[in-house]
Amino acid sequence: MKISLKKVKLLALFALAVSASYAGTLKVRQTTGKSDNTLTAAEKKAGYTLLFDGKTINQFRGFRKENVPASWGVEDGAITLVGKGAGDLITKNQYENYELLLDWKISEGGNSGIIYNVSEDPQYEATYHTGPEMQVLDNDKHPDAKQGKNGNRQAGANYDMIPLSAPAVKPVGQWNHVKLVVNKGHVEHWLNGKKVVEYQLGSPEWQALVKESKFASMPGYGKIKKGHIALQDHGDKVWYKNIKIRQL
């Protein structure tokens, strides 16, 4: 079959156009994926703000400190412990009604936590003297997972108070996604898309749990309505990224 030179040129031009169009499509697909430590258009519209840009920790400081302790640093776009004796990090701002998003990853045998509604009043010596905690833990290798009652010290639990309603944590070395909702005393822990804890601060049920917990001797525990959010230094390697918050 004979093909004229004109037809060959037309076919070549058509193939080139298709190739360019396909390459353009690939480029769009590659650049529309979710990027760490950034806000999506939907998150911006919903009112979220970034608490960590992947490079600096300037939205945080040490508990009862003016600056970030030297033992906290940034590694591969995540906040992490780079030394010993850092103490807990807290947000510079205080929050009352809010929705917090973040991702965490724990080291083998590691322990940390997200502690919320934290007060720096001098009468309280530590973040957990006032703030309830969403546990961050290696459930398989850390002994705390088998202590407490009914799993109330495992990852995602309201530490030493309320266990998860269903398993949700990912294995060590994988990232876990958190949504923490605190709104007019109503608290929800979400882990990897599952609501695993729900309670009302100050309710009779809550007060009964406090009396049976390690916080029974801490009069300020769970009493602060507006406070800081803390990332706990428990001496173990842990990573946090994609930290975002919106006020409700």
Secondary structure as a PSIPRED ss2 file (coil, helix, strand):
# PSIPRED VFORMAT (PSIPRED V4.0)

   1 M C   1.000  0.000  0.000
   2 K C   1.000  0.000  0.000
   3 I C   1.000  0.000  0.000
   4 S C   1.000  0.000  0.000
   5 L H   0.000  1.000  0.000
   6 K H   0.000  1.000  0.000
   7 K H   0.000  1.000  0.000
   8 V H   0.000  1.000  0.000
   9 K H   0.000  1.000  0.000
  10 L H   0.000  1.000  0.000
  11 L H   0.000  1.000  0.000
  12 A H   0.000  1.000  0.000
  13 L H   0.000  1.000  0.000
  14 F H   0.000  1.000  0.000
  15 A H   0.000  1.000  0.000
  16 L H   0.000  1.000  0.000
  17 A H   0.000  1.000  0.000
  18 V H   0.000  1.000  0.000
  19 S H   0.000  1.000  0.000
  20 A H   0.000  1.000  0.000
  21 S H   0.000  1.000  0.000
  22 Y H   0.000  1.000  0.000
  23 A H   0.000  1.000  0.000
  24 G H   0.000  1.000  0.000
  25 T H   0.000  1.000  0.000
  26 L H   0.000  1.000  0.000
  27 K H   0.000  1.000  0.000
  28 V H   0.000  1.000  0.000
  29 R H   0.000  1.000  0.000
  30 Q H   0.000  1.000  0.000
  31 T H   0.000  1.000  0.000
  32 T C   1.000  0.000  0.000
  33 G C   1.000  0.000  0.000
  34 K C   1.000  0.000  0.000
  35 S C   1.000  0.000  0.000
  36 D C   1.000  0.000  0.000
  37 N C   1.000  0.000  0.000
  38 T C   1.000  0.000  0.000
  39 L C   1.000  0.000  0.000
  40 T C   1.000  0.000  0.000
  41 A H   0.000  1.000  0.000
  42 A H   0.000  1.000  0.000
  43 E H   0.000  1.000  0.000
  44 K H   0.000  1.000  0.000
  45 K H   0.000  1.000  0.000
  46 A H   0.000  1.000  0.000
  47 G C   1.000  0.000  0.000
  48 Y C   1.000  0.000  0.000
  49 T E   0.000  0.000  1.000
  50 L E   0.000  0.000  1.000
  51 L C   1.000  0.000  0.000
  52 F C   1.000  0.000  0.000
  53 D C   1.000  0.000  0.000
  54 G C   1.000  0.000  0.000
  55 K C   1.000  0.000  0.000
  56 T C   1.000  0.000  0.000
  57 I C   1.000  0.000  0.000
  58 N C   1.000  0.000  0.000
  59 Q C   1.000  0.000  0.000
  60 F E   0.000  0.000  1.000
  61 R E   0.000  0.000  1.000
  62 G E   0.000  0.000  1.000
  63 F C   1.000  0.000  0.000
  64 R C   1.000  0.000  0.000
  65 K C   1.000  0.000  0.000
  66 E C   1.000  0.000  0.000
  67 N C   1.000  0.000  0.000
  68 V C   1.000  0.000  0.000
  69 P C   1.000  0.000  0.000
  70 A C   1.000  0.000  0.000
  71 S C   1.000  0.000  0.000
  72 W E   0.000  0.000  1.000
  73 G E   0.000  0.000  1.000
  74 V E   0.000  0.000  1.000
  75 E E   0.000  0.000  1.000
  76 D C   1.000  0.000  0.000
  77 G C   1.000  0.000  0.000
  78 A E   0.000  0.000  1.000
  79 I E   0.000  0.000  1.000
  80 T E   0.000  0.000  1.000
  81 L E   0.000  0.000  1.000
  82 V C   1.000  0.000  0.000
  83 G C   1.000  0.000  0.000
  84 K C   1.000  0.000  0.000
  85 G C   1.000  0.000  0.000
  86 A C   1.000  0.000  0.000
  87 G C   1.000  0.000  0.000
  88 D C   1.000  0.000  0.000
  89 L E   0.000  0.000  1.000
  90 I E   0.000  0.000  1.000
  91 T E   0.000  0.000  1.000
  92 K C   1.000  0.000  0.000
  93 N C   1.000  0.000  0.000
  94 Q C   1.000  0.000  0.000
  95 Y E   0.000  0.000  1.000
  96 E C   1.000  0.000  0.000
  97 N C   1.000  0.000  0.000
  98 Y E   0.000  0.000  1.000
  99 E E   0.000  0.000  1.000
 100 L E   0.000  0.000  1.000
 101 L E   0.000  0.000  1.000
 102 L E   0.000  0.000  1.000
 103 D E   0.000  0.000  1.000
 104 W E   0.000  0.000  1.000
 105 K E   0.000  0.000  1.000
 106 I E   0.000  0.000  1.000
 107 S C   1.000  0.000  0.000
 108 E C   1.000  0.000  0.000
 109 G C   1.000  0.000  0.000
 110 G C   1.000  0.000  0.000
 111 N E   0.000  0.000  1.000
 112 S E   0.000  0.000  1.000
 113 G E   0.000  0.000  1.000
 114 I E   0.000  0.000  1.000
 115 I E   0.000  0.000  1.000
 116 Y E   0.000  0.000  1.000
 117 N E   0.000  0.000  1.000
 118 V E   0.000  0.000  1.000
 119 S C   1.000  0.000  0.000
 120 E C   1.000  0.000  0.000
 121 D C   1.000  0.000  0.000
 122 P C   1.000  0.000  0.000
 123 Q C   1.000  0.000  0.000
 124 Y C   1.000  0.000  0.000
 125 E C   1.000  0.000  0.000
 126 A C   1.000  0.000  0.000
 127 T H   0.000  1.000  0.000
 128 Y H   0.000  1.000  0.000
 129 H H   0.000  1.000  0.000
 130 T C   1.000  0.000  0.000
 131 G C   1.000  0.000  0.000
 132 P C   1.000  0.000  0.000
 133 E E   0.000  0.000  1.000
 134 M E   0.000  0.000  1.000
 135 Q E   0.000  0.000  1.000
 136 V E   0.000  0.000  1.000
 137 L E   0.000  0.000  1.000
 138 D C   1.000  0.000  0.000
 139 N C   1.000  0.000  0.000
 140 D C   1.000  0.000  0.000
 141 K C   1.000  0.000  0.000
 142 H C   1.000  0.000  0.000
 143 P H   0.000  1.000  0.000
 144 D H   0.000  1.000  0.000
 145 A H   0.000  1.000  0.000
 146 K H   0.000  1.000  0.000
 147 Q C   1.000  0.000  0.000
 148 G C   1.000  0.000  0.000
 149 K C   1.000  0.000  0.000
 150 N C   1.000  0.000  0.000
 151 G C   1.000  0.000  0.000
 152 N C   1.000  0.000  0.000
 153 R C   1.000  0.000  0.000
 154 Q C   1.000  0.000  0.000
 155 A C   1.000  0.000  0.000
 156 G C   1.000  0.000  0.000
 157 A C   1.000  0.000  0.000
 158 N E   0.000  0.000  1.000
 159 Y C   1.000  0.000  0.000
 160 D C   1.000  0.000  0.000
 161 M C   1.000  0.000  0.000
 162 I E   0.000  0.000  1.000
 163 P C   1.000  0.000  0.000
 164 L C   1.000  0.000  0.000
 165 S C   1.000  0.000  0.000
 166 A C   1.000  0.000  0.000
 167 P C   1.000  0.000  0.000
 168 A C   1.000  0.000  0.000
 169 V C   1.000  0.000  0.000
 170 K C   1.000  0.000  0.000
 171 P C   1.000  0.000  0.000
 172 V C   1.000  0.000  0.000
 173 G C   1.000  0.000  0.000
 174 Q C   1.000  0.000  0.000
 175 W C   1.000  0.000  0.000
 176 N E   0.000  0.000  1.000
 177 H E   0.000  0.000  1.000
 178 V E   0.000  0.000  1.000
 179 K E   0.000  0.000  1.000
 180 L E   0.000  0.000  1.000
 181 V E   0.000  0.000  1.000
 182 V E   0.000  0.000  1.000
 183 N E   0.000  0.000  1.000
 184 K C   1.000  0.000  0.000
 185 G C   1.000  0.000  0.000
 186 H E   0.000  0.000  1.000
 187 V E   0.000  0.000  1.000
 188 E E   0.000  0.000  1.000
 189 H E   0.000  0.000  1.000
 190 W E   0.000  0.000  1.000
 191 L E   0.000  0.000  1.000
 192 N C   1.000  0.000  0.000
 193 G C   1.000  0.000  0.000
 194 K E   0.000  0.000  1.000
 195 K E   0.000  0.000  1.000
 196 V E   0.000  0.000  1.000
 197 V E   0.000  0.000  1.000
 198 E E   0.000  0.000  1.000
 199 Y E   0.000  0.000  1.000
 200 Q E   0.000  0.000  1.000
 201 L C   1.000  0.000  0.000
 202 G C   1.000  0.000  0.000
 203 S C   1.000  0.000  0.000
 204 P H   0.000  1.000  0.000
 205 E H   0.000  1.000  0.000
 206 W H   0.000  1.000  0.000
 207 Q H   0.000  1.000  0.000
 208 A H   0.000  1.000  0.000
 209 L H   0.000  1.000  0.000
 210 V H   0.000  1.000  0.000
 211 K H   0.000  1.000  0.000
 212 E C   1.000  0.000  0.000
 213 S C   1.000  0.000  0.000
 214 K C   1.000  0.000  0.000
 215 F C   1.000  0.000  0.000
 216 A C   1.000  0.000  0.000
 217 S C   1.000  0.000  0.000
 218 M C   1.000  0.000  0.000
 219 P C   1.000  0.000  0.000
 220 G C   1.000  0.000  0.000
 221 Y C   1.000  0.000  0.000
 222 G C   1.000  0.000  0.000
 223 K C   1.000  0.000  0.000
 224 I C   1.000  0.000  0.000
 225 K C   1.000  0.000  0.000
 226 K C   1.000  0.000  0.000
 227 G E   0.000  0.000  1.000
 228 H E   0.000  0.000  1.000
 229 I E   0.000  0.000  1.000
 230 A E   0.000  0.000  1.000
 231 L E   0.000  0.000  1.000
 232 Q C   1.000  0.000  0.000
 233 D C   1.000  0.000  0.000
 234 H C   1.000  0.000  0.000
 235 G C   1.000  0.000  0.000
 236 D C   1.000  0.000  0.000
 237 K C   1.000  0.000  0.000
 238 V E   0.000  0.000  1.000
 239 W E   0.000  0.000  1.000
 240 Y E   0.000  0.000  1.000
 241 K E   0.000  0.000  1.000
 242 N E   0.000  0.000  1.000
 243 I E   0.000  0.000  1.000
 244 K E   0.000  0.000  1.000
 245 I E   0.000  0.000  1.000
 246 R E   0.000  0.000  1.000
 247 Q E   0.000  0.000  1.000
 248 L C   1.000  0.000  0.000
